Amino acid sequence: MDTHGLTPDARRVAGIAIAASLASVVSLSSAFASPAADALEEQAREAWRETIVRTAVPEEGCFHASYPSETWMKVECAAAPSRVFLPRSGATSFTVGDGDDYAAETTELTRSAVGTFPTVTGVKSEKDDGLVNDYSLQLNSNFMNTAACKGHSGCLSWEQFVYSTGEGSAFMQYWLIDYGDTCPSGGWNSYEGSCYKNSAAVATPAEKIAQLKNLKLSGSAVAGGIDTLVFTTKTEAYSTTGEDSVVDLATDWLESEFNIIGDGGGSNAVFNKGSSITVKIAVTDGSTSAPTCASDAGTTGETNNLNLGTCTASGGSKPSIEFVESR
Protein backbone atom coordinates (compact mmCIF):
# COMPACT_ATOMS: atom_id res chain seq x y z
CA MET A 1 0.00 0.00 0.00
CA ASP A 2 1.40 3.41 -1.04
CA THR A 3 0.95 5.80 1.95
CA HIS A 4 2.79 8.75 0.32
CA GLY A 5 0.73 11.90 0.50
CA LEU A 6 -1.58 10.67 3.25
CA THR A 7 -2.11 12.61 6.45
CA PRO A 8 -0.35 11.29 9.62
CA ASP A 9 -3.59 9.87 10.97
CA ALA A 10 -4.33 8.18 7.67
CA ARG A 11 -0.81 6.71 7.57
CA ARG A 12 -1.27 5.29 11.09
CA VAL A 13 -4.53 3.64 10.08
CA ALA A 14 -2.90 2.23 6.94
CA GLY A 15 0.03 0.94 9.00
CA ILE A 16 -2.31 -0.86 11.37
CA ALA A 17 -4.13 -2.43 8.43
CA ILE A 18 -0.87 -3.63 6.89
CA ALA A 19 0.33 -5.08 10.22
CA ALA A 20 -2.98 -6.88 10.71
CA SER A 21 -2.79 -8.29 7.20
CA LEU A 22 0.77 -9.54 7.74
CA ALA A 23 -0.19 -11.10 11.09
CA SER A 24 -3.07 -12.88 9.37
CA VAL A 25 -0.71 -14.26 6.71
CA VAL A 26 1.81 -15.43 9.32
CA SER A 27 -0.96 -17.04 11.36
CA LEU A 28 -2.32 -18.82 8.30
CA SER A 29 1.17 -19.97 7.33
CA SER A 30 1.77 -21.33 10.84
CA ALA A 31 -1.53 -23.19 10.76
CA PHE A 32 -0.48 -25.00 7.61
CA ALA A 33 3.11 -25.59 8.75
CA SER A 34 2.29 -26.84 12.27
CA PRO A 35 0.93 -30.30 11.40
CA ALA A 36 3.96 -31.04 9.22
CA ALA A 37 6.33 -29.78 11.91
CA ASP A 38 4.52 -31.84 14.54
CA ALA A 39 4.80 -34.95 12.37
CA LEU A 40 8.53 -34.42 11.88
CA GLU A 41 9.00 -33.89 15.61
CA GLU A 42 7.11 -37.10 16.40
CA GLN A 43 9.26 -38.99 13.90
CA ALA A 44 12.35 -37.62 15.61
CA ARG A 45 11.07 -38.67 19.03
CA GLU A 46 10.21 -42.16 17.80
CA ALA A 47 13.67 -42.51 16.24
CA TRP A 48 15.15 -41.47 19.58
CA ARG A 49 13.04 -44.01 21.49
CA GLU A 50 14.12 -46.73 19.08
CA THR A 51 17.78 -45.74 19.46
CA ILE A 52 17.85 -45.37 23.24
CA VAL A 53 16.15 -48.73 23.75
CA ARG A 54 19.01 -50.36 21.86
CA THR A 55 21.78 -48.26 23.43
CA ALA A 56 23.66 -50.29 26.04
CA VAL A 57 23.98 -48.81 29.51
CA PRO A 58 27.64 -48.27 30.49
CA GLU A 59 27.56 -50.49 33.59
CA GLU A 60 25.26 -52.16 36.10
CA GLY A 61 22.81 -49.89 37.90
CA CYS A 62 19.97 -47.50 37.13
CA PHE A 63 19.98 -44.85 34.43
CA HIS A 64 17.93 -42.05 32.87
CA ALA A 65 18.04 -40.22 29.53
CA SER A 66 15.99 -37.34 28.14
CA TYR A 67 15.15 -36.63 24.50
CA PRO A 68 17.12 -35.91 22.35
CA SER A 69 20.20 -37.12 24.29
CA GLU A 70 21.36 -40.66 23.53
CA THR A 71 23.63 -40.77 26.60
CA TRP A 72 22.57 -42.67 29.71
CA MET A 73 23.06 -40.77 32.98
CA LYS A 74 23.39 -42.83 36.16
CA VAL A 75 20.72 -42.29 38.82
CA GLU A 76 20.13 -43.76 42.24
CA CYS A 77 18.36 -47.13 42.28
CA ALA A 78 15.49 -47.88 44.66
CA ALA A 79 14.22 -51.03 46.32
CA ALA A 80 11.64 -52.75 44.15
CA PRO A 81 8.11 -53.11 45.59
CA SER A 82 7.09 -56.21 47.48
CA ARG A 83 3.98 -56.82 45.37
CA VAL A 84 3.97 -60.00 43.29
CA PHE A 85 3.28 -60.20 39.57
CA LEU A 86 1.97 -63.73 39.41
CA PRO A 87 2.57 -66.56 36.97
CA ARG A 88 -0.52 -67.83 35.17
CA SER A 89 -2.88 -70.14 37.03
CA GLY A 90 -3.98 -72.04 33.94
CA ALA A 91 -7.62 -71.01 34.23
CA THR A 92 -9.54 -70.76 30.95
CA SER A 93 -10.31 -67.19 29.92
CA PHE A 94 -11.81 -65.40 26.95
CA THR A 95 -10.00 -62.14 27.65
CA VAL A 96 -6.30 -61.36 27.62
CA GLY A 97 -3.99 -62.75 30.27
CA ASP A 98 -3.62 -65.68 32.63
CA GLY A 99 -2.31 -67.76 29.73
CA ASP A 100 -4.61 -66.43 27.01
CA ASP A 101 -2.12 -64.32 25.08
CA TYR A 102 0.28 -64.46 22.16
CA ALA A 103 4.04 -64.75 22.55
CA ALA A 104 6.77 -64.19 19.97
CA GLU A 105 8.58 -67.53 19.66
CA THR A 106 12.07 -67.48 18.12
CA THR A 107 13.95 -70.32 16.48
CA GLU A 108 17.23 -69.32 18.12
CA LEU A 109 17.70 -68.06 21.67
CA THR A 110 16.12 -64.64 22.15
CA ARG A 111 18.64 -61.93 22.97
CA SER A 112 16.22 -59.04 23.37
CA ALA A 113 12.57 -58.13 22.91
CA VAL A 114 10.79 -54.79 22.59
CA GLY A 115 7.09 -54.27 23.25
CA THR A 116 5.15 -51.33 21.81
CA PHE A 117 1.58 -50.20 21.01
CA PRO A 118 1.75 -48.85 17.42
CA THR A 119 -1.97 -48.02 17.25
CA VAL A 120 -4.31 -47.11 20.09
CA THR A 121 -7.90 -46.03 19.35
CA GLY A 122 -10.99 -45.47 21.46
CA VAL A 123 -9.15 -45.83 24.78
CA LYS A 124 -10.65 -43.29 27.16
CA SER A 125 -10.19 -44.93 30.55
CA GLU A 126 -8.57 -47.83 32.37
CA LYS A 127 -9.11 -49.02 35.94
CA ASP A 128 -7.71 -51.73 38.18
CA ASP A 129 -9.86 -52.49 41.24
CA GLY A 130 -11.47 -49.08 40.78
CA LEU A 131 -8.18 -47.17 40.61
CA VAL A 132 -7.81 -45.00 37.50
CA ASN A 133 -4.64 -45.31 35.37
CA ASP A 134 -3.45 -48.28 37.45
CA TYR A 135 -1.83 -50.93 35.26
CA SER A 136 1.40 -52.71 34.50
CA LEU A 137 3.33 -53.27 31.30
CA GLN A 138 4.97 -56.67 31.34
CA LEU A 139 7.46 -58.30 29.01
CA ASN A 140 7.62 -61.92 30.15
CA SER A 141 9.79 -64.90 29.23
CA ASN A 142 8.63 -68.45 28.72
CA PHE A 143 8.78 -70.84 31.68
CA MET A 144 12.25 -72.39 31.62
CA ASN A 145 14.17 -75.29 33.10
CA THR A 146 17.54 -73.73 33.91
CA ALA A 147 20.40 -74.26 36.34
CA ALA A 148 18.76 -71.73 38.69
CA CYS A 149 16.31 -74.46 39.78
CA LYS A 150 19.26 -76.39 41.27
CA GLY A 151 17.74 -79.72 40.22
CA HIS A 152 14.47 -79.30 42.15
CA SER A 153 11.89 -81.57 40.54
CA GLY A 154 9.12 -79.68 38.74
CA CYS A 155 10.81 -76.29 39.20
CA LEU A 156 10.53 -73.72 36.41
CA SER A 157 12.47 -70.46 36.26
CA TRP A 158 10.82 -67.31 34.87
CA GLU A 159 11.71 -63.65 34.36
CA GLN A 160 9.48 -60.59 33.99
CA PHE A 161 10.40 -57.07 32.88
CA VAL A 162 7.82 -54.90 34.65
CA TYR A 163 6.67 -51.27 34.60
CA SER A 164 4.17 -50.57 37.40
CA THR A 165 2.16 -47.34 37.51
CA GLY A 166 0.97 -48.03 41.05
CA GLU A 167 4.53 -48.40 42.31
CA GLY A 168 6.02 -45.70 40.06
CA SER A 169 8.94 -47.94 39.15
CA ALA A 170 10.35 -50.44 36.67
CA PHE A 171 12.29 -53.58 37.57
CA MET A 172 12.80 -57.27 36.86
CA GLN A 173 10.91 -59.85 38.90
CA TYR A 174 12.41 -63.34 38.99
CA TRP A 175 10.61 -66.59 39.86
CA LEU A 176 11.46 -70.15 40.73
CA ILE A 177 8.03 -71.71 40.31
CA ASP A 178 7.29 -74.84 42.41
CA TYR A 179 10.76 -74.69 43.93
CA GLY A 180 9.40 -75.59 47.38
CA ASP A 181 8.69 -73.82 50.64
CA THR A 182 12.36 -73.35 51.48
CA CYS A 183 13.80 -70.78 49.09
CA PRO A 184 17.47 -70.23 48.25
CA SER A 185 19.44 -67.63 50.17
CA GLY A 186 20.19 -64.28 48.59
CA GLY A 187 16.95 -62.35 48.98
CA TRP A 188 14.44 -64.90 47.71
CA ASN A 189 10.89 -64.69 49.13
CA SER A 190 8.52 -67.63 49.55
CA TYR A 191 5.10 -67.54 47.87
CA GLU A 192 2.77 -70.57 47.92
CA GLY A 193 5.48 -73.13 47.22
CA SER A 194 7.37 -70.88 44.80
CA CYS A 195 10.13 -68.29 45.26
CA TYR A 196 10.49 -64.77 43.88
CA LYS A 197 12.83 -61.80 44.15
CA ASN A 198 13.33 -58.46 42.39
CA SER A 199 16.15 -56.56 40.78
CA ALA A 200 16.86 -52.99 41.84
CA ALA A 201 14.13 -50.63 40.65
CA VAL A 202 14.40 -47.38 38.72
CA ALA A 203 11.88 -44.66 39.63
CA THR A 204 9.46 -43.81 36.80
CA PRO A 205 6.45 -41.53 36.30
CA ALA A 206 2.93 -42.94 36.56
CA GLU A 207 1.87 -42.47 32.95
CA LYS A 208 -1.82 -41.87 32.23
CA ILE A 209 -3.54 -44.25 29.85
CA ALA A 210 -3.79 -41.46 27.25
CA GLN A 211 -0.01 -41.82 26.79
CA LEU A 212 -0.15 -45.56 25.99
CA LYS A 213 0.89 -45.16 22.34
CA ASN A 214 4.12 -43.46 23.46
CA LEU A 215 5.20 -46.19 25.90
CA LYS A 216 7.81 -48.81 25.10
CA LEU A 217 9.26 -51.62 27.25
CA SER A 218 12.27 -53.73 26.37
CA GLY A 219 14.34 -56.47 27.92
CA SER A 220 17.67 -58.00 26.98
CA ALA A 221 19.78 -60.82 28.37
CA VAL A 222 23.46 -61.75 28.15
CA ALA A 223 24.63 -65.15 29.37
CA GLY A 224 27.14 -64.68 32.17
CA GLY A 225 26.47 -60.94 32.07
CA ILE A 226 23.55 -58.67 32.85
CA ASP A 227 19.90 -58.42 31.90
CA THR A 228 18.69 -54.90 31.10
CA LEU A 229 15.24 -53.31 31.22
CA VAL A 230 14.49 -50.08 29.36
CA PHE A 231 11.20 -48.20 29.70
CA THR A 232 10.53 -45.13 27.56
CA THR A 233 7.82 -42.47 27.58
CA LYS A 234 7.31 -39.73 24.98
CA THR A 235 10.56 -37.96 25.89
CA GLU A 236 12.15 -39.87 28.80
CA ALA A 237 13.91 -43.21 29.18
CA TYR A 238 14.63 -45.27 32.30
CA SER A 239 16.77 -48.37 32.76
CA THR A 240 17.77 -50.90 35.39
CA THR A 241 19.94 -54.01 35.32
CA GLY A 242 20.32 -57.36 37.07
CA GLU A 243 22.59 -60.39 36.92
CA ASP A 244 21.49 -62.90 34.27
CA SER A 245 22.54 -65.73 36.58
CA VAL A 246 19.54 -65.09 38.87
CA VAL A 247 17.37 -67.32 36.65
CA ASP A 248 19.75 -67.83 33.68
CA LEU A 249 17.32 -66.20 31.25
CA ALA A 250 19.81 -66.03 28.38
CA THR A 251 20.24 -69.82 28.35
CA ASP A 252 16.61 -70.71 27.54
CA TRP A 253 14.72 -67.59 26.38
CA LEU A 254 12.59 -68.60 23.40
CA GLU A 255 9.22 -66.86 23.89
CA SER A 256 8.27 -63.28 24.77
CA GLU A 257 4.86 -62.13 25.96
CA PHE A 258 4.12 -58.37 26.13
CA ASN A 259 0.94 -56.59 27.13
CA ILE A 260 -0.81 -54.03 29.32
CA ILE A 261 -2.55 -55.80 32.18
CA GLY A 262 -3.42 -55.53 35.87
CA ASP A 263 -0.92 -54.04 38.29
CA GLY A 264 0.10 -57.18 40.13
CA GLY A 265 -1.49 -59.83 42.34
CA GLY A 266 -3.42 -61.38 39.45
CA SER A 267 -5.53 -58.22 38.98
CA ASN A 268 -7.45 -57.11 35.90
CA ALA A 269 -6.99 -53.92 33.83
CA VAL A 270 -10.46 -52.81 32.71
CA PHE A 271 -10.78 -50.69 29.56
CA ASN A 272 -13.83 -48.78 28.32
CA LYS A 273 -16.00 -50.25 25.60
CA GLY A 274 -14.73 -49.27 22.15
CA SER A 275 -11.05 -49.66 23.09
CA SER A 276 -8.71 -51.12 20.49
CA ILE A 277 -4.98 -51.64 21.03
CA THR A 278 -2.40 -52.98 18.60
CA VAL A 279 0.39 -54.87 20.37
CA LYS A 280 3.78 -55.39 18.71
CA ILE A 281 6.64 -57.52 19.97
CA ALA A 282 9.94 -57.15 18.10
CA VAL A 283 12.58 -59.76 18.87
CA THR A 284 16.28 -60.24 18.24
CA ASP A 285 17.70 -63.75 18.00
CA GLY A 286 20.51 -63.24 15.51
CA SER A 287 18.40 -64.20 12.49
CA THR A 288 16.02 -62.54 10.05
CA SER A 289 13.42 -65.30 10.37
CA ALA A 290 9.89 -64.36 11.34
CA PRO A 291 9.04 -65.45 14.87
CA THR A 292 6.02 -67.67 15.46
CA CYS A 293 2.79 -66.30 16.89
CA ALA A 294 2.58 -68.78 19.76
CA SER A 295 -1.04 -68.86 20.94
CA ASP A 296 -2.14 -69.53 24.53
CA ALA A 297 1.49 -68.90 25.42
CA GLY A 298 1.08 -66.11 27.95
CA THR A 299 2.88 -66.67 31.25
CA THR A 300 1.59 -63.86 33.47
CA GLY A 301 -1.35 -64.24 35.85
CA GLU A 302 -2.52 -60.62 35.41
CA THR A 303 -5.24 -59.89 32.83
CA ASN A 304 -7.19 -57.22 30.95
CA ASN A 305 -10.78 -57.24 29.68
CA LEU A 306 -9.95 -57.07 25.96
CA ASN A 307 -10.45 -59.80 23.39
CA LEU A 308 -7.63 -61.11 21.23
CA GLY A 309 -7.76 -60.84 17.46
CA THR A 310 -5.56 -62.67 14.98
CA CYS A 311 -1.78 -62.46 15.08
CA THR A 312 0.61 -61.92 12.18
CA ALA A 313 4.39 -62.38 12.08
CA SER A 314 7.05 -60.79 9.91
CA GLY A 315 10.78 -61.32 9.38
CA GLY A 316 13.57 -59.18 7.99
CA SER A 317 15.78 -56.71 9.80
CA LYS A 318 13.27 -56.37 12.66
CA PRO A 319 11.41 -59.68 13.15
CA SER A 320 8.18 -59.23 15.07
CA ILE A 321 4.62 -60.30 15.74
CA GLU A 322 1.61 -57.99 15.87
CA PHE A 323 -1.99 -58.42 16.99
CA VAL A 324 -5.03 -56.38 17.98
CA GLU A 325 -6.99 -56.67 21.22
CA SER A 326 -10.30 -54.85 21.59
CA ARG A 327 -13.81 -54.75 23.06
N, C-alpha and C positions, 0 to 999 in steps of 0.2 A: 504494500500500500504506500503510495506517494503522499507524504504528509507536508511537503513543501508548500508554503503559502497559507497553511492553516493557522488559525489563532492558537495560542498556548493551550487553552482549554480543549479545543478540538483535537490538538495533537495528543493531549493526555488521554482523551477518550479513545483515539485511534490506537495508541500504544497499549491500552488495556485490552482492546479487542484483539490486537495481534498476539499479545501474551496468552490470552485465553485460547485463541486458536491453536497456538503452538503447544500449549499444555494438553489440549484435546488430542492433538496428533501424537504426542509422546505417550499419553495414556492409552490410546488405541494401539500404538505400536507395542507397548508393554503387554497389553492384553493378548496380542497375538504371539508375542515372543515367550511369554511365561510358560505355557504348557510344554513347549519344546525344551526350554531351559530346565524345567522340572524333570522332564523325561531323561535328559542327559545327566542331571545330578543323581537321579535314582539309579541309572546305569553305572555311574561311578561308584555309588555306595555299594551296589551289588557286587561289582568287581572287587571292591575292597573286602567285603565279607567273604567272598570266595578265596581271596588271597590270604587273609589273616587266619582263616580256618586251617589252611595248609602250611602256614608258617610255623616252624618248630619253635617251641619255647627254648630259651638258652640253657636252662637247667631245671632241676626239680623245684617245685614250689607253686605259688599262685601268681597270676599275672593279669594285667589289664592293658588294653590298647584302645585308643579313640581314633575315629575316622578323621583325617585320611592316613594317619601314621600306620606303618606296617611294622613298627618296633614294639615288642612286648616290654612293658615296664613291670618290675616285680612289686607285688603288694603283699600285705600281711595275710596269711591264711587264717581261717577260723575253724573251730571244731564243727564237724558236720552234725546235723540234727539227729536225735535218737529215733525219730519215726522210721518205721519200716516200709519199704516199697516191695510188696509181697510177690513171690512167684505164683504162677497160675495155680488154681485149685483143680482144674480139669472139668469144671461144671460147664454144661452146654449153654450157649448164649447165642442170641440172634443180633446182638449189638457188639461193638468193638471191644476187645480186651478179654482177659481171663482165658487166653488161648485162641480166641476167635480173631485172628489178625494175620496179615501177610508178613513175611520176612524175606529179605533179599538173601538168597542162598548162592554162595560162590563155589566154583569148582576147585579153586586153590584156597589156601588159608587167607582169610580176610585180614588185611593190614589196617584198614581204616574204613569208617562209614560216616556219611553226612546226611542228616535228616532235615528236610525243609518242607514248606507249605507253599508251592508255587502259585496256587490259586485259592483264594478264600472268598466265598460269596454268601450273603445272607446271614452271616454270623453277627448277631446283635448282643447276645449275652451268653454267659457260661457260669454255672454254679456247681459247687461241690458241698453237699450237706448244707445248702442254703447260703454258703459264703460266695460272694460275687468275685469273679476273676481269681478263683482258687483252683489251680490245676498243676499238673507236672508234665514236662516233656521228658520222655524216656527213650534212650537208645539202648536196646538190650541184646545181649548175646544169646546164642543157643545154650541149652543145658549141656555141660561138658563132663567128660570123665578124665580129669587131669591129675597130675602128681599132688596137687593141693589137697586132694581127698585122703591122702596118706593110706590108701588101701582099704578104707572103710567100705564095707559092702553096701551097695545101693546109693552111695554118696554121688551127688552131682554138683560140680562147681558152676558158678554163674556170675556174670558181671553186668551191672547197669550203669549207664551214664545218665545222670539225673539233673534236671533243672526244676526246682520247687519254688512256686510263687509264694506259698504259705510260709516257707522258711527263709525266703530271700537269699537263696544260695544254690550253688551247683557243685556236684561232687560225684564220686563213684561209690556205689554200694556193692559190696562183694558178698556172695553167699556160698555156703557149703550145705546144700540141701540134703536132709536125712543123714547128716553126719553123726547124730547122736546127741544125748543130753549133755555130755561133757565136751566142751569146745576146746580147740587148741588155745594155747597161750598167745599173747600178742594182741590183745584188744578185741578178741572175738566175743560176741554176745550170743546167748542161747535164746532160741525162739522155736518153741513147739517141736523139738527134736532136730532142728536145724541150727546153723550158726551164721551170723552176719557181722560185718564191720564196715566202716566207711573210710574213705580217703580223707585228707584235709579238704575243707570246703573253701570256695571263693565266694565272697559276698556279691550278690547280684540284685538288680532292681526287680520289683514285682510288676512285671509287664501286664498291662490290661489286654483283654482278649482282642481288642481292636487292632493291636499290633502283631497279631499272629503271623501274618504274611511276612513280616520282617525278621522273624525269629529263626535261628539255625542252631542245631546241636550236632556236634561231631565227637567221635571217639577214635582213638588210634592205639595200637598195641605193638610193642617191640619185645620179642623174646629176650629174656635176660636183662631188659632195660626198663623203661617206664611206659605206662599207659597215660594218655593225655586226653582230657576233656576240654573242648572249646565251645562256649555258648556266645552267640552274637545277637545283638539287637540291631536297630536301624543304624546306629552310629557308634556302638560300644561293643567291645569283645572282652571276654573273661575266660580264664583258663586255670585248671588245676591238674596236678599229676599224682601218680601213685605207682608203686612198684608192680611190675607185671607178675612177679612171682607170688603175689597174694592168692590168685586163683589160676595163674598160668594161662591167661586168656589167649595170648599169641600162639599157643601150641595147639589150639583146637577151635578157633573162631571160624565158623562157616556160615552162620546165619545172623542177620541183623534185623531186629524189629524196631520201628520208630513210630511214635504217635503222641498225641495229646490226650491225656487220660486223667483220672482222679489223682489227688495229691497225697497218695500214700495210704497204707492200711487197707488196701482193697477197695477204695472208694470209687465213686462214679462221677465223671465230669458230664454235666447235663447242659446241652446246647438248645437254643430256641428252635422251634419248628422253622424250616426253610433254610437251615444251615447246610452248607456244602463245602467240604475241605478236600483239596488235592494233597496227597501225601507222597513225597518223593524220597527215596533212599538211594543215594549214590555210594558205591562201594569200590574199594581198591584192593585187588588181589594179585596184582602183577600181570594181569591178562587184559585183553580187550573183549573177552567173551561176555555175553549178556548173562546176568545172574538169573536164577530161577525165582519166579513168584511162588514161594512156598506157602501154601494155604494152611490154615489152622496151625500156624507155627509160632504164634505169639507166646511169649514166656512170662509176661507180667500178669499180676493178679488184679491190677487196677483196670478200670473200664471207662468208656464213654457211651452215650446213648445214640450214637450214629450207626447207620447200616453200611456195611461194606459193599462196594461195587466191584467190577472186574479189575484185574491187575494186568498191566503190560510191562514187559521188560525190554531193555535196549542195551546194546553193546557199544563198542567204539572206545574213544578216548576217556569217556566218563560213563562206565557201565552203571545201570540203575534200574530200579523198578518204580512204578508210579500207579497209584490207584486213588479213587474218589470214595469218600465216606460222607453220607448225607442223611437228612430226615425231612 
